[in-house]
């Protein structure tokens, strides 16, 4: 039986990351530029950039490095 790609744990992680990025992008855009006419487009771009960077770090890079280090530790024994 195939394991589902998006488990509940992964969905919860991505939801927390998206809420955090939404708040961070809002604060960053409002502090830097205020509320100009193109706020929504800048805010959306900031959100997606932050979300991709943070999600890639938390979901892919950190577990990948952890897995690699554990495999290298097992080889050294």
C-alpha positions as CSV (number, residue, x, y, z in Angstrom):
1,X,0.0,0.0,0.0
2,X,1.4,3.4,-1.0
3,X,2.2,5.9,1.7
4,X,0.3,9.2,1.1
5,X,2.5,12.2,0.1
6,X,0.8,14.8,2.4
7,X,0.4,13.4,5.9
8,X,-1.4,15.2,8.6
9,X,2.0,16.1,10.2
10,X,3.2,17.7,6.9
11,X,0.0,19.6,6.4
12,X,0.2,21.0,9.9
13,X,3.8,22.0,9.4
14,X,3.0,23.8,6.1
15,X,0.0,25.5,7.7
16,X,2.1,26.9,10.6
17,X,4.8,28.0,8.1
18,X,2.3,29.7,5.9
19,X,0.7,31.6,8.8
20,X,4.1,32.7,10.0
21,X,5.1,33.8,6.5
22,X,1.8,35.7,6.1
23,X,2.4,37.6,9.3
24,X,6.0,38.2,8.6
25,X,5.3,39.4,5.0
26,X,2.6,41.7,6.3
27,X,4.8,43.2,8.9
28,X,7.7,43.6,6.5
29,X,5.7,45.3,3.8
30,X,3.7,47.6,6.1
31,X,6.9,48.7,7.9
32,X,8.9,49.2,4.8
33,X,6.5,50.7,2.3
34,X,3.3,51.5,4.2
35,X,0.0,51.0,2.4
36,X,0.5,52.1,-1.2
37,X,-1.7,51.2,-4.1
38,X,0.4,48.1,-5.0
39,X,0.5,46.7,-1.5
40,X,-1.4,43.5,-2.4
41,X,1.0,42.5,-5.2
42,X,4.1,43.2,-3.1
43,X,2.7,41.4,-0.1
44,X,1.8,38.4,-2.2
45,X,5.3,38.2,-3.7
46,X,6.9,38.6,-0.3
47,X,4.7,35.9,1.1
48,X,5.6,33.4,-1.6
49,X,9.3,34.1,-1.4
50,X,9.3,33.7,2.4
51,X,7.1,30.6,2.2
52,X,9.3,28.8,-0.4
53,X,12.5,29.6,1.5
54,X,11.2,28.6,4.9
55,X,9.2,25.5,3.7
56,X,12.2,24.3,1.7
57,X,14.4,24.7,4.8
58,X,12.1,23.0,7.3
59,X,10.7,20.3,5.1
60,X,13.6,19.4,2.8
61,X,17.0,20.7,3.8
62,X,17.0,20.1,7.6
63,X,15.6,16.5,7.4
64,X,18.0,15.7,4.4
65,X,21.0,16.9,6.4
66,X,19.8,15.0,9.4
67,X,19.4,11.8,7.4
68,X,22.8,12.1,5.7
69,X,24.6,12.7,9.1
70,X,22.9,9.7,10.6
71,X,23.8,7.5,7.7
72,X,27.4,8.7,7.9
73,X,27.5,8.0,11.6
74,X,26.2,4.5,11.0
75,X,28.9,3.9,8.4
76,X,31.6,5.1,10.8
77,X,30.6,2.5,13.5
